[in-house]
Amino acid sequence: MWRAPAGSWKRWAKVPGKSAVLIAVLFLQPAARAGDGGRGLEARAGQALETGLARLEFDPHRIRALFGDAAADTAGSPGHRLAREDLAGLTRLLARTAGSFDDKGDISQLLALDPRLVPPPADLPLPGFPSGPAKAVADSLDRLLPGAGEAFRLLVEAERLLLQAFEGLTPDEFERLRALAAGFPLTQDEWPDYPIAELAGLASHLRLEFMLAAVLAADKASAAVRRAAADADWKLLRKPAELDSPWGRVVLAGPGNDRHDDNVFLLVDPGGDDTYRLSASVRPRVRMIIDLAGNDRYESSGADPPAGCLAWVEDLSGADRYRAGPFGQGCGLLGAGILVDRQGNDLYEGGLLCQGAAFYGIGCLLDVSGDDRYSLEFGGQGACFAEGIGVLADLAGDDSYYAGGRYPDYRETGATKSFAQGAAAGLRPYAQGGLGLLYDRGGTDSFEVGYFGQGAGYWGGAGLLIDAAGDDSYSARRYGQGCGLHFAAGCLADLEGNDRYTLGGVGQGAGEDRAAGILLETAGSDSYTAGWMARGAAGAGGVGLLLELAGPDLYAPAGSASDGWAGRAWELAGLGFLIDCEGVDRDDGKVIERSAVRSGTWGAAVRLPAEN
Amino acid sequence: MILAVLLFRAGVLPAASPDVGRLVAEAARPEVIYADPARADSLIGEITKDPAGSLPHLLALVETPWALQFDIVRRCLERIGEPARLTVEKELEGTPTARRTALLLVVLEKIGGPGRESLLARYAASAEPALVVTSLRCLAAFGEPTVSTSIATPLLSHPLPQVRLAAAWTLGEICRRQESPSLPEEALAGLRSLLADNEPRIRLTAEETLAAASVGKK
């Protein structure tokens, strides 16, 4: 049962419906970018590919991977479906996706990428619950903060939807699943000593579509809070107000420098430099924190993930600092984790599975503006393991992204695993992959990973990195920059700017074992440095494509098996293409133009003249 | 050794001895198999120092779901050589599951030899495409050319593209193994018809195989 703070809510009842906006910029709406929309880019990329391949007498509409029965385990996964596309279809889809995001910071648009993840119909009947208490709390909240009652009702609805996601598991089964997921050794290549079959079996009962529906309901709740906050006269709300409800506490904090925990159903803090301690507690099951202003600190503690929950943290302005060990900053592990930061130069530091990371869940980090720094140990910045969707979207500013440094990869002395920046992998051979996306909309950005990232997919996963503008630098050690392995897809698309790509090996458009790897560059004077198996390289039935649409580019001499190279294993030959469509290119001081160099039957590097 | 196999199949022997299993798992650790190949090789030597003793346990591990462990098992069986080949062929003469059969054929590709084409022909006629493809790969690796060609040729018109591809490639491998390759007219006709196949990889593979078949004829 709820109770109103003694005596105080009579004062809130006098708050006018509309008043001055507390924060000058609650919604940052960058001007729409001029230039190609998704369709225009799609057409240009498709035409360039067809022209290039026509020179080689390859039919771009029929070049795709052939799969044997081993693909059955990944047949429905996003990466496998992408890799089965014919090459022209995959290139056009990548271009259309890359050009399709708008400026509004719309989470629902970002989460719509996996066609398997479709929310249930809005009119689907859900188990009922007494609506009386919810309405009573909402009405009280409306008196405190007009318009916030709608947010409360939407969060109640989000909880109802979230519960449906776990309806197929008994409480004991869920606890067992939670323990297995929390202890899963994600950084290992294989898990012979772990009951992974049991984990995958229990997880197969999850219904991620209801988790998505819960997130979309929470998104509407967030919008309702922001509208209410914009209209509120915060000068009248000098003291905190608190309501208890069956779903958890509802807190309207004061303008000072506060310390909060996340034992709340809904918390709105109007200002001050606040500190938030975010826990691994599983109650309340849904919790939303919205901070309107101030330079705030958010710290996640504990080794366990808040599984079975929907945790939404939103900061509307200020230079904020986010620190998490494992499982934070938009982490969806058996649940949904959403972090939105709308303004300010922010710092994000995370350990394992952070910053838009998912493991049988939905994880999203959306940063709307500011020059931000992201650092992560492993598994995030738009990454997904097993199933689900992990997204990091940064819509403006000069940003830096780093992932790695902690978990060694024994294929190379000193190398560490990253699994970040648009990376996705299934749990071979038990679970199909999901979708990992890193989307950066503008600014001069730097991206750095060790092993596996920057548009990389493994065992059914689809990993995408899309950068829409700015002069960017990409550095990866191995398996990156458009790399697909084992029935998966890894794609990197950079739409504008003079960019620099550095890779140790296996990437820049590389596909291995019936997977697809694409690097799509649409404009600018770019430079490519790579070791081996790179720049349009493919083995064992894979497809590798580096497609450069425009601009004079520099290709430093690469290592073996590069520049339109294809290898084979048994009857499975790869198809590797480097196609550069415009501009005078340089390779080791030599100018390359109007050339088509075949690498055996299956690979080629084509440089087209500018007038094409 | 045959007694050991029979005892294993009768379920008398344990599915995999702790020692062999432990050593395989040790060799399959990334810090060994990637970073310390000498140690991995040493462990394989230790596992296979008693071929008769380790063979049944290795065969029990063939169905491991872990790719790195399978790689170690396959390398062990390759190290054992002839006794492993005989045992694998003996098991394939029975009726193992489709998955186990496919894995055994992958192993056989590295350790097999000519003379068992009729066994491979049986699996090349399977309804399971994975078995068809893996048996074709064995024929490509070591099958007697004339018999292998007669097995692969009808598969050039198989309804599944991965089988047509494997058949076309197998004929090419058979040609590439010979100093004076020669394919019968039926095979050549089948390959020529694949030049118009819907799948570009099949068209290109058929083209490669026809080129391989014409080597030495000019």
Boltz contact constraints between the chains, C-beta under 6 A:
constraints:
  - contact:
      token1: [A, 59]
      token2: [B, 200]
      max_distance: 6.0
  - contact:
      token1: [A, 62]
      token2: [B, 200]
      max_distance: 6.0
  - contact:
      token1: [A, 63]
      token2: [B, 200]
      max_distance: 6.0
  - contact:
      token1: [A, 66]
      token2: [B, 161]
      max_distance: 6.0
  - contact:
      token1: [A, 66]
      token2: [B, 162]
      max_distance: 6.0
  - contact:
      token1: [A, 68]
      token2: [B, 130]
      max_distance: 6.0
  - contact:
      token1: [A, 68]
      token2: [B, 133]
      max_distance: 6.0
  - contact:
      token1: [A, 68]
      token2: [B, 162]
      max_distance: 6.0
  - contact:
      token1: [A, 69]
      token2: [B, 129]
      max_distance: 6.0
  - contact:
      token1: [A, 69]
      token2: [B, 130]
      max_distance: 6.0
  - contact:
      token1: [A, 189]
      token2: [B, 30]
      max_distance: 6.0
  - contact:
      token1: [A, 190]
      token2: [B, 66]
      max_distance: 6.0
  - contact:
      token1: [A, 190]
      token2: [B, 68]
      max_distance: 6.0
  - contact:
      token1: [A, 192]
      token2: [B, 66]
      max_distance: 6.0
  - contact:
      token1: [A, 410]
      token2: [B, 30]
      max_distance: 6.0
  - contact:
      token1: [A, 410]
      token2: [B, 31]
      max_distance: 6.0
  - contact:
      token1: [A, 410]
      token2: [B, 34]
      max_distance: 6.0
  - contact:
      token1: [A, 410]
      token2: [B, 35]
      max_distance: 6.0
  - contact:
      token1: [A, 411]
      token2: [B, 34]
      max_distance: 6.0
  - contact:
      token1: [A, 429]
      token2: [B, 65]
      max_distance: 6.0
  - contact:
      token1: [A, 570]
      token2: [B, 137]
      max_distance: 6.0
  - contact:
      token1: [A, 571]
      token2: [B, 165]
      max_distance: 6.0
  - contact:
      token1: [A, 571]
      token2: [B, 166]
      max_distance: 6.0
  - contact:
      token1: [A, 571]
      token2: [B, 169]
      max_distance: 6.0
  - contact:
      token1: [A, 601]
      token2: [B, 204]
      max_distance: 6.0
  - contact:
      token1: [A, 601]
      token2: [B, 208]
      max_distance: 6.0
